[in-house]
Amino acid sequence: MKIKNIEGLSAIDLQQEVNLGGKFVYYSYTISLIVVTFKRTSGVYLVRAGENAMTKSLLFSLLSFLIGWWGIPYGPKYTLESIRSNWRGGKNVTDDVMATIAGYILFRETKKNSSAKLI
């Protein structure tokens, strides 16, 4: 999983950022090609405390608004769902990401402890 907007932050830094009010979200967008409609999601973004999640969603909402409508029959439906979800700040996946980060920290500590026992 590639997370955007975390340049230079360690796993512990990410935990601290979430404790301060940050969250991890993804945004949806819709692309239609007359008879085919694709509903996709962006990568996961870190929205730091004090940042507005809606500003990051504008590009995806605009993309859906411009080229999401044109598919039959699901284009309008998926486009409205994407825009509605984005206007609510995207889909919050903080708990899932934090579980992965906690697992990574636990793995690293276990590996460090087992290496120390070998010495």
C-alpha positions in Angstrom: 0.0 0.0 0.0 1.5 3.3 -1.1 0.5 6.2 1.2 0.9 9.7 -0.1 1.9 12.8 1.9 4.1 10.9 4.4 7.5 11.8 3.0 10.2 11.3 5.7 7.9 10.1 8.5 8.7 6.9 10.4 6.0 4.5 11.7 6.2 6.1 15.1 5.9 9.6 13.5 2.7 8.4 11.8 1.3 7.1 15.0 1.9 10.5 16.6 0.4 12.3 13.7 -2.8 10.3 14.1 -2.8 10.9 17.8 -2.8 14.6 17.0 -5.9 14.3 14.8 -4.5 13.2 11.5 -6.3 10.5 9.4 -5.8 8.3 6.4 -8.3 8.6 3.6 -8.8 7.6 0.0 -11.0 9.3 -2.6 -13.2 7.7 -5.3 -13.6 8.8 -8.9 -15.6 7.6 -11.9 -14.5 7.4 -15.6 -17.1 6.5 -18.3 -16.6 5.6 -21.9 -20.2 5.4 -23.2 -20.9 1.7 -22.6 -18.3 1.1 -19.9 -18.0 2.8 -16.5 -15.1 2.5 -14.1 -15.4 3.4 -10.5 -11.9 3.6 -8.9 -10.2 4.8 -5.8 -7.1 7.0 -5.3 -4.2 5.9 -3.2 -4.3 6.5 0.5 -3.5 10.0 1.7 -2.4 11.2 5.1 -4.5 14.2 6.0 -2.7 15.9 8.9 -4.4 17.6 11.8 -5.6 21.1 10.6 -5.6 20.1 6.9 -8.9 20.0 5.0 -9.6 16.6 3.5 -12.0 18.2 1.0 -9.2 20.2 -0.7 -7.4 16.9 -1.7 -10.7 15.5 -3.0 -11.4 18.3 -5.5 -9.3 16.8 -8.3 -11.1 13.5 -8.0 -14.5 15.1 -7.8 -13.7 17.3 -10.8 -12.5 14.3 -12.8 -15.8 12.4 -12.0 -17.9 15.5 -12.8 -16.3 15.9 -16.2 -16.0 12.4 -17.5 -18.0 10.2 -15.2 -21.5 10.9 -16.4 -21.3 9.5 -19.9 -21.6 5.8 -19.2 -24.9 4.0 -19.7 -26.4 2.8 -17.3 -24.1 3.3 -14.3 -22.2 6.5 -15.1 -24.6 9.0 -13.4 -25.1 6.7 -10.4 -21.3 6.0 -9.8 -20.5 9.7 -10.5 -22.9 10.9 -7.8 -21.6 8.3 -5.3 -18.0 9.4 -6.0 -18.7 13.1 -5.6 -20.8 12.5 -2.5 -18.1 10.4 -0.8 -15.4 13.0 -1.7 -17.4 15.9 -0.4 -17.7 14.0 2.9 -13.9 14.0 3.1 -13.2 10.7 1.4 -13.3 7.2 2.9 -11.6 7.1 6.3 -9.2 4.1 6.5 -7.2 5.2 9.5 -7.9 2.1 11.6 -6.8 -0.2 8.8 -3.6 1.7 8.2 -2.8 2.0 11.9 -3.3 -1.8 12.3 -0.7 -2.3 9.5 1.7 0.2 11.1 1.3 -1.4 14.5 2.1 -4.8 13.0 5.2 -3.4 11.3 6.4 -1.9 14.6 5.8 -5.2 16.4 7.6 -7.2 13.7 10.6 -4.8 13.9 10.7 -5.0 17.7 10.5 -8.8 17.6 13.2 -9.0 15.0 15.4 -6.7 17.1 14.9 -8.8 20.2 15.6 -12.1 18.5 18.8 -10.6 17.0 19.9 -9.4 20.5 19.4 -12.9 21.9 21.7 -14.4 19.3 24.6 -12.1 20.4 
